[in-house]
Amino acid sequence: MDERIANARRWVIKIGSALLTNDGAGLNMDGIAQWAEQIASLRELGKEVVVVSSGAVAAGMSRLGWRRRPHAIPELQAAAAVGQMRLINAYERFFQSHGLHSAQILLTHDDLTNRKRYLNARSTLRTLLAHHAIPVVNENDTVATSEIRFGDNDTLAALAANLVEADVLLILTDQQGLFDKNPQTHDDATLIAEADATDPLLLEYAGEAASELSRGGMTTKVLAARKAARSGTHTIIANGREDNPILRIASGEHLGTRLRASSPPVAARKQWIANQLKQQGRLWLDEGAAQALRQEGRSLLPVGVVRVEGVFQRGDLVGCMAPDGSQVALGLVNYSTEEASRIIGKSSDQIEKILGYINEVEIIHRDNLSLL
C-alpha cells in the first residue's frame, strides 16, 4: 500500500470525455453515478475533492446529432452550451443523492494568467471546499476562443491542482496508464507503474494518440503531471472503467501510472513565489509582525503593517520588510496599494467596515508567503 496516496487530503479528479460520454454515445449516467458515489465516500473519510470534468462538447455533439467534433469555434461553443446543461445537471443530481452540494466553476486560460483573477478563483475553490461542496470545474468552452483555450482538460486539471495545492491529481481515462510503447500496436508494451513526473523519457513514451472526442492524448497527461508537480502534486493516470478505481487508489492500491512530485505542495508553491515573480512593492512591518513571520510562520495581518510602498494590485508579489530594513519574506498580496493603505494598522474585523467589502482577513496568507 502507498501511504503517501492513502494519506492524501486534497484531491483533484479529472474525468475524460470518452468515459463521460460512452465514447460519444451520450452521457454515461451509470458511470457518473458510480464516480459520484466513490467521491462521496472520499468526503466521508475527510478528503477534499475537486472534479475536473470533460464531456460538455461531446455531450452537446450527441444531443445535436453531430458525429464528428467540429473545428469552428462557434460550433464548439454551441455544442458546449448544450452539453454543459446536461452535464452539470447530472453531477448535481448524483451528488445530491449522497447529501452533497456541487458547484459549477467555468474557467478560461485568462482567468489563471491574470493574478487577480487567479486569486479570486483560488479563493472561490477553497471556500467551496471549506463548506464541503464539490466544485465541478470545466473549461468555459461557450466563450473561450483559440487564443485563450487551455487546449485540453488535462492541462486545466493540472492548473486546478496548482490552484488548490492538491496532494493528488487523479486523471481517469479509458487507458490502463502510460506504457513504454503504444499497446495497441506493440504486444510487448510495458505499463510504467511509477516514475518521476519530470523524467524526459515519459514524453517519448506518450506518443501523440488522441481521439475524435477529446483534444488530449497521453502526451497532454504527462505534461499535466509536470505542471502539477510544480506545486508538489502527485499524478496518477488510471482507467476509469475499473471497478471502484477512485476508492481503490485512495486506499493505497497501485493502479495505473503514478508520476511523483519531488516536493510537498506548500514547499513547492513557496519556492515558486520566491523564484518566479517580480516584486511590485513593499510592506513595512512592526517588530511583532516581523517576529511572527520569522519564528512562527504566521500569516501577515493588517494590524502588523505600518507602511505601504510601491504600486501593486491584488495578487502581485510584495516584499515584507522588518523595522531594521531587512527583508523577511516575499508574498502574494490580497489587497491593492490603495486598499492596503487604508487598512494597515487595523484589526482584521475592521476591514469590511473600512473598505465596504473583504477579500481575505490577511494581507498575505501564510501559504502565499516565502520566508527569506
N, C-alpha and C positions, 0 to 999 in steps of 0.2 A: 504494500500500500504506500502511496506517495503522500506523506503527511503535509507537504507544502501545499498541495492542492486540497486535501481534506480539511485543512485549517484555514483556507482562504475565506475571507469575509465578504468581499465585494466582487461580484461577477458581472461581466458583460457577455451576453449570449446572443450571437448573430445567427439568424436562421435564413438560409439561402432560398432563392426563388424556386429552384427545382423541387425542394422539399415542400414549400408552402403552396405550390400550385399543382402538385401531382404531375410534374414535368409538363406543365402548360394546360392540363385538362380542366382547370378550375381550382378554387381554393380547397386545400386539403384540410377539411374541417376536423377529421379524425386526428390528424397529426397535430393541429393547433391545440385541440383539446388535450392531447397527451402531453405536449410540451408545457402547456399552462399548468397541468396537474403536477408535473415534476418541479416546475418553478415555484408553485405554491408550497410544495414540500421543502424546498430550499428556504423559503421565507420562514416556515415553521422552525427551521434549525437556526434561525437568526441571521441568515445570509441576506445581503442586499443584492438585488438583481436589476440590471438594465437590459432590456431586449432591443436589439437592432434588427429590424425586420425588412427583408426584401419583399418582393411579391406584388407591390402595388401596380406596377406597369404590367406584369404578367397576368395579374387578376383582371385588370381592365381589358387587356387584349382578349382574354377568354370571354369576358362579358360582351365585348363588342364584336366578337366573331372573327378576330384577326388571327391568322395562323403564323405570321412572321413578325418579329419585332421591328417596328418602324424605325427609320433613321431620322426623319424630320422632327425637330424639336416640338412643334405644335402638336403633332400626333402623339409623341411620347407624353407630353403634358396632359393631353386629353385622356389617354389611357390611364395615366397615374391618378387623375382626378376621379375617374370612375372606380378604379380598383381600390384606392385608398379608403373610400367609404365602406366597402365590403370588408376590407382587411381589418380596419380598426374596430369595426362593429363585432367581428369575430373575436378579437382579443378581449374586448370589453365584456362580452357575454361569457367567455370561458373563465376569465379571471374572476368575474363577479360570482360565478358559481362556487368559487372557493373563498368567498368573502374578501377578495382583494380589489382595491381600486387600481385602475390603469390610467395612464395619461399619454396623449399623443404629443410627440416632440418632432417637428419637421425642421430640418436644418439644411442650409446651403454651405458651400465652402467659405463664402464670405462671412458667415456667422462665426467661423472659427479662426479666420485670419485677422479679423478686427478684434483687438484686445478687449475693448469694452464689451462687445457682444459675446466674446468668448467667456468673459467672467459672468455675464448675465446668464448664458446657457449653463455654465457650471453651477451657478447658484440655484437655478431652477431645478436642475437634476438632483443636486444634493438635498434641496428642500423636499422634493418628492420622495427621495429615499428615506429621509428622516421621518416622513409621515407614512412610511410603509406602503407607498404606492409603487406600482411597476411602470416606469417610463418605457414607452414603446417608441423607439427612435427610427426615423426613416429620412432619406433624402427628400427635400421638398421638390419633387420632380415636376409639380404643377407650375412652378415659377422659375426653376433653375434653367440657365442657358449653358451652352457648351463652354463658355469661359469660366463658369463658377461651379461646374459639376465636380463632385468627388471622383467620378469615373466608375466607381463600384462601391457596394456597401461593405466590402471588406475593409476598405480604407476608412469609411465612415465609422465602422465598429472600432478600429484602432484609435481613431481620434476621440470617440466616446470613452474608450478606456483611459486615454490621456486625461480627458475632462474630469472624470470621477476618481482617477487614481485607482483603477481596479487592480485587484490581485490577479485575476484570471480573465482572459478573453477566450471564450469557447466559440469556435466557428463550426457550426453544424452544416454539413454539406451532404451531397449524395455519393461521396467517395469515402474510402476507408481511412484516408490520410494522405500524406506525402510519400511517394515512392521514389527510389533512385532512378527508375525508368518509367515510361508510360506503361502501366499494367495492361492497357487494352491492346498493346502491340508487342509486349515483351513478356513471355511466360516466366522469365527469371527475375522479374521486377521484385524488389525487396522493400517492404514498408520501413520508413525511417521512424523508429519508435521515439527517439529523443535526440535533440541537437540544440546547440546554441542558436538563438534567433538571428545572430549576426553572421553565422557561418556562410561565406560566399558560395559554397558548393550548393546550397539549398536552391538558389535561383536556377542553377544548371539542371537540377533535378526536376524543378517545377514545370518547365516547358511553357507552352503557350495555349494549352487547351481551354476552350470556353464553349458555351452553348448558345443556342438561339435565344434562350430565355434570360440569361444573365450576362452582364458585361465582364464578370470576373472569372478567372480560372485559378489554378493552383498558384500561379505566379503572384496574383494580387494577394493571396492569403499569406504567402511568405513575406511579401513587402509589408503587409499589415502587421505581421508579427514583429518585424523590425521596428515599425513605428510604435507599436505598443510597448516594446522593450525599453524605449526611451524613458517611459515613466515607470519602469520596473514591473510591467505586467507580463506574466507568463501566458503563452498562447497554446491552445490545444485545437487541432483540426481533426474532427471526428465525423463519423457517419451518423446523421440524424435519424436514419431508419433502423438503427439498432434498437433493441428493447431497452427502454429507460436509460438512454445514453447520458442524460444530464445527471441523474442521481448516481449512476454507477461511477461516472468521472468524479463527481463531488465527494463520493465516499473514498476516493483514492485509487480506484481501479484504473489500470493503464489501458485506455482505448485510444486509437488513432495515433497522431503525431504530436508530441509535446515539444514546443520550442521555448527554451528557457530565456528569461531575462537575467542579466548579471547583477542587477541592483534592486533593492526593495523599492516600492513605489515612491514613498516620500523622499528618500535619499536621492533617487534619480531625478525627481522634479526639482529639488533644491539645487542639484548640480546644473540642471538646465537653466534655472533662474540666474545662477551665478556666472555662467559662461556664455550665454547666447544673446542676451539682451543689452541694449544701450541705455545707460542711466539717464533719466529725464529730469530729475530734481533731487532735493534732499529734504529730509525731515530731521530737525534737531530735537533731541530728546533730553529730558531731565535725567538726573543720575539714577533715580529709581527705575525708570523705564529701561535705561541702558543696561542696568544690572539684571533686570527681569529677562531681557532678551539674551544676554551673555550667559547667565548662570542657570536659568530655569527654562529657556526655550519657549517663552510665552508669546502670545500674540501681542501686537502693538495696539494699544488703545488710545483714543484721542487725548485722554487726560494726561498721558505721559509725553506729549509733544509740545514744545514751547515755541517753535518757529518753523515756517514753511519756506522753502527756497526753490526757485525754478518754475517752469510751466509744464504741467503734466495733466493727463486725463486718467479716468478710471481704467485700471489695467496696465498702466505704464510702470516701468521699473524705476524705483527711487532708492537712494541711499539713506540709511539710518545712522545719524551722527551722535556720538556721545558729547557731553559738555566740553571735554578736552580736545575736541576736533578729530578724534579717531573715528573711523567708520566701523560700526558694529555689525551691520548686516545690509543686505540688499533684499528688496521685496516688491511684489506687485501690489500697488495701492488700490484701495477700494473707492477712493474719492478723488475728485479733481483738485487742482490748486485752489480754486475759489471755494469749493466746498470744505476742503481740509482747513483752510484759513479761518473758517467760521466756527469749526467745531473743536479745534485744538484747545487743550486745557480743560475741556468739559468732560463730564462723565457720559458714558455711552447712552444712558437713559434720557439724555437731553438732545440727542442727535435729531430725532424726529421733530421735536418742538422747534429746533433752530432751523432746520432745512425744509421742514414740511413733509419729509419722507425719510426712509432709512434704507441704505443698501446693505450694510453689514454693521454689526456692533463694533467691529475692529477697523482701524485704519488699514492695517495689514494683518491678515490671518497668519498664524504660525506655519501653516502648510505652504504659504507663499513667501516665507522668509528663508533666506540662506545666510547663516551666520558666517562672518569672515574671521 
